[in-house]
Every structure is written in C-alpha cells, then in structure tokens.
Amino acid sequence: MLRQMSLSRALMVSVVGLTMVAGTAAQAQPAAKQPEGERPAGPRGPAGEGREGRTPSLGSSMKAMYRAFTALSAQVGDASKKEENLALVGEIQRACINAKANKPGGKVYKNAKTDAEKATLTVQFRTHLITLAHALLELETQILEGKTDDAKATLGKIGKLQEEGHKLLGVGDDEDDKKSDKGEHDKGEKDKAHAPK
C-alpha cells in the first residue's frame, strides 16, 4: 500500500512537471509570420461593421445604398444576373441597416430647435428605413423567385421611398446639398436611377 502511494505521488509529480515544461515551451515559440499584405486570421466583427468595429457613418451608408441601387436598376430585369442582383440587394440591405443605426442627417434635423423635434424626426427616420428594409426583403424574394417584372415594380417603389426620405430630412433640396453630392450623382442621374430598366 505504501508503495502504491509513492508510485501515485511520483506519477502526479511527473505529470505536473511535464505540464509546466510544455506550457513554458509553448510560450517560448515565436508567433507564426503573417504573409505580407494579408489580413490576420481571426474573428471579424458582425457583417457591415466599419473600421475598428464601428458602424459606418450615415453618409457612407447612404452612398453605398445609392451605388448598389444604381447598379441594380440597370440590370434588375435580366434574369441571367440573378446572383449579381441578389448580391446587390444584400449590399443595399446592409447599408440600410447601418444607416438606421445612425442619427438622421439633413438640414431639417440639423435645424430642429428642441430635443423633442429631434426625437420625432429620429422616429420618422427609423420608421422610414424599416419600411425600406421591408421593401428590400420583398425585392429579394421576387428576384429569388425569378419574378423580374415584380422586382422592377418594387425597385421603382424603393426609388420613391428614397425620394420621400430625402424630402423628410431636407436632403438634396438646396445648393449646399447638391455641392456635397457632386461626383456621386446629379438630378438627371438620380431620376434615371429610379427608373428600372
């Protein structure tokens, strides 16, 4: 019996010693080199996050929506581009959700005098983007099911929602807004983008 206890104790000391040596050896190993120009492996933030895990700004979200919307408008009727169209809808959806996470912009919000006015505008802004998100889900379903005529009609409805949202917040209705949009789109291009082909 005494001999069994000393063997057990010796085995336990050996295991503890080996664990300590293995732990020290693992810590002493140099980190694997990351190939130049590649992102380090590891968990990423949720989809749609900007730099350092921050939500993209309202302006960048709106620009992303506009770019994808314009591209989708040009090809939504082409059933052979189903996968591309679904990817574009996904881009618009992500940008819409990112925009919703921001405070409203535009001159109406900036000129609001009270916190109550700003709170009301924020509710209207978010509600409007929720309506847009529903329309985008409808559009995605129509594209998935190959209903290109319905998708064209829904895309037209989405274009009208954009106009309503801009009107609600006073975006794009004066020279300062037009100057800030320079390079993104002008009135003629905007009108063309709202008419799916």
C-alpha positions as CSV (number, residue, x, y, z in Angstrom):
1,M,0.0,0.0,0.0
2,L,2.8,2.4,0.9
3,R,4.5,1.5,-2.4
4,Q,1.2,2.4,-4.3
5,M,1.1,5.8,-2.7
6,S,4.6,6.6,-3.6
7,L,4.1,5.5,-7.2
8,S,0.9,7.6,-7.4
9,R,2.8,10.6,-5.9
10,A,5.7,10.1,-8.3
11,L,3.3,9.9,-11.3
12,M,1.5,13.1,-10.1
13,V,4.8,15.0,-9.8
14,S,5.8,13.8,-13.3
15,V,2.5,14.9,-14.8
16,V,2.8,18.3,-13.1
17,G,6.4,18.7,-14.2
18,L,5.6,17.8,-17.8
19,T,2.7,20.2,-17.9
20,M,4.9,23.0,-16.7
21,V,7.6,22.2,-19.2
22,A,5.1,22.0,-22.1
23,G,3.5,25.3,-21.1
24,T,6.9,27.1,-21.0
25,A,7.8,25.6,-24.4
26,A,4.5,26.8,-25.9
27,Q,5.1,30.3,-24.6
28,A,8.6,30.4,-25.9
29,Q,7.6,29.6,-29.5
30,P,7.7,32.5,-31.9
31,A,4.4,33.6,-33.4
32,A,3.7,32.4,-37.0
33,K,4.5,35.1,-39.5
34,Q,1.6,36.6,-41.3
35,P,2.1,36.8,-45.1
36,E,2.6,40.4,-46.2
37,G,-0.5,42.1,-47.5
38,E,-3.0,39.7,-45.9
39,R,-5.4,40.3,-43.1
40,P,-4.6,38.4,-39.9
41,A,-6.8,35.4,-39.3
42,G,-9.3,35.6,-36.6
43,P,-12.8,36.5,-35.7
44,R,-14.3,39.5,-37.5
45,G,-17.0,41.8,-36.3
46,P,-20.6,41.4,-37.4
47,A,-21.2,42.0,-41.1
48,G,-21.4,45.6,-42.2
49,E,-19.2,47.0,-39.5
50,G,-16.8,49.7,-40.4
51,R,-13.3,50.3,-39.2
52,E,-12.5,49.0,-35.8
53,G,-16.0,47.6,-35.3
54,R,-17.8,50.9,-35.7
55,T,-21.0,51.3,-37.6
56,P,-20.4,53.1,-40.9
57,S,-21.5,56.7,-41.0
58,L,-24.8,57.7,-42.3
59,G,-23.2,59.4,-45.3
60,S,-21.2,56.3,-46.3
61,S,-24.2,54.0,-45.7
62,M,-26.4,56.2,-48.0
63,K,-23.7,56.3,-50.7
64,A,-23.3,52.5,-50.5
65,M,-27.1,52.2,-50.9
66,Y,-27.1,54.6,-53.9
67,R,-24.3,52.8,-55.7
68,A,-25.8,49.4,-55.3
69,F,-29.3,50.7,-56.2
70,T,-28.0,52.4,-59.4
71,A,-26.2,49.1,-60.5
72,L,-29.3,47.1,-59.7
73,S,-31.6,49.4,-61.6
74,A,-29.5,48.8,-64.7
75,Q,-29.9,45.0,-64.6
76,V,-32.8,44.0,-62.4
77,G,-34.8,42.8,-65.4
78,D,-32.0,40.4,-66.5
79,A,-32.9,37.0,-65.1
80,S,-29.4,35.7,-66.1
81,K,-27.9,38.1,-63.5
82,K,-29.9,36.7,-60.6
83,E,-26.9,36.1,-58.3
84,E,-25.4,39.5,-59.0
85,N,-28.8,41.1,-58.4
86,L,-29.1,39.2,-55.1
87,A,-25.7,40.4,-54.0
88,L,-26.6,44.0,-54.9
89,V,-29.8,43.7,-52.8
90,G,-27.7,42.4,-50.0
91,E,-25.5,45.4,-50.2
92,I,-28.5,47.7,-50.1
93,Q,-29.9,45.8,-47.1
94,R,-26.7,46.1,-45.1
95,A,-26.3,49.8,-45.9
96,C,-29.9,50.4,-44.9
97,I,-29.5,48.7,-41.5
98,N,-26.2,50.6,-41.0
99,A,-28.0,53.9,-41.8
100,K,-30.7,53.0,-39.4
101,A,-28.2,52.7,-36.6
102,N,-27.2,56.4,-37.1
103,K,-28.9,59.6,-36.2
104,P,-30.7,61.3,-39.0
105,G,-28.9,63.8,-41.1
106,G,-30.1,66.6,-43.4
107,K,-31.0,70.2,-42.8
108,V,-34.4,69.5,-41.2
109,Y,-32.7,67.5,-38.4
110,K,-29.9,70.0,-38.1
111,N,-32.3,72.9,-37.9
112,A,-34.6,71.2,-35.3
113,K,-34.8,73.5,-32.3
114,T,-35.7,71.1,-29.5
115,D,-34.8,67.6,-28.4
116,A,-38.5,66.7,-28.9
117,E,-38.3,67.7,-32.5
118,K,-35.1,65.7,-33.0
119,A,-36.7,62.7,-31.3
120,T,-39.7,62.9,-33.5
121,L,-37.5,63.1,-36.6
122,T,-35.4,60.2,-35.4
123,V,-38.6,58.0,-35.0
124,Q,-39.7,59.1,-38.5
125,F,-36.2,58.4,-40.0
126,R,-36.0,54.9,-38.4
127,T,-39.6,54.0,-39.4
128,H,-38.9,55.1,-42.9
129,L,-35.8,52.9,-43.1
130,I,-37.8,50.0,-41.6
131,T,-40.3,50.4,-44.4
132,L,-37.4,50.4,-46.9
133,A,-36.0,47.3,-45.3
134,H,-39.4,45.5,-45.8
135,A,-39.4,46.6,-49.4
136,L,-35.9,45.3,-49.9
137,L,-36.9,41.9,-48.5
138,E,-39.8,41.8,-50.9
139,L,-37.4,42.7,-53.7
140,E,-35.1,39.9,-52.7
141,T,-37.9,37.4,-52.7
142,Q,-39.0,38.4,-56.1
143,I,-35.5,38.1,-57.5
144,L,-35.1,34.7,-55.9
145,E,-38.4,33.5,-57.4
146,G,-37.5,34.9,-60.9
147,K,-40.3,37.5,-60.9
148,T,-38.4,40.2,-62.8
149,D,-41.5,42.3,-63.6
150,D,-42.5,42.4,-59.9
151,A,-38.9,43.2,-59.0
152,K,-38.8,46.1,-61.4
153,A,-42.0,47.5,-59.8
154,T,-40.7,47.1,-56.3
155,L,-37.4,48.8,-57.3
156,G,-39.4,51.7,-58.6
157,K,-41.2,51.8,-55.2
158,I,-37.8,51.8,-53.4
159,G,-36.8,54.7,-55.6
160,K,-39.9,56.6,-54.4
161,L,-39.0,55.7,-50.8
162,Q,-35.6,57.3,-51.3
163,E,-37.2,60.5,-52.6
164,E,-39.6,60.6,-49.6
165,G,-36.8,60.0,-47.1
166,H,-34.7,62.8,-48.6
167,K,-37.7,65.1,-48.6
168,L,-38.5,64.2,-44.9
169,L,-35.0,65.3,-43.9
170,G,-34.4,68.1,-46.4
171,V,-31.6,66.3,-48.2
172,G,-30.7,67.4,-51.7
173,D,-33.1,70.3,-52.0
174,D,-30.6,73.2,-51.8
175,E,-27.3,74.2,-53.4
176,D,-25.2,73.2,-50.4
177,D,-26.6,69.6,-50.5
178,K,-26.1,69.5,-54.3
179,K,-22.5,70.6,-53.9
180,S,-21.9,67.9,-51.2
181,D,-23.3,65.3,-53.6
182,K,-21.1,66.4,-56.5
183,G,-19.5,63.4,-58.0
184,E,-22.0,61.0,-56.6
185,H,-25.0,61.9,-58.7
186,D,-26.8,64.8,-60.2
187,K,-30.6,65.3,-60.6
188,G,-30.7,63.8,-64.0
189,E,-28.7,60.7,-63.0
190,K,-30.9,60.3,-59.9
191,D,-34.1,60.3,-61.9
192,K,-32.6,57.7,-64.3
193,A,-31.6,55.5,-61.4
194,H,-35.2,55.4,-60.1
195,A,-36.5,54.0,-63.4
196,P,-35.5,50.3,-63.5
197,K,-34.6,49.0,-66.9
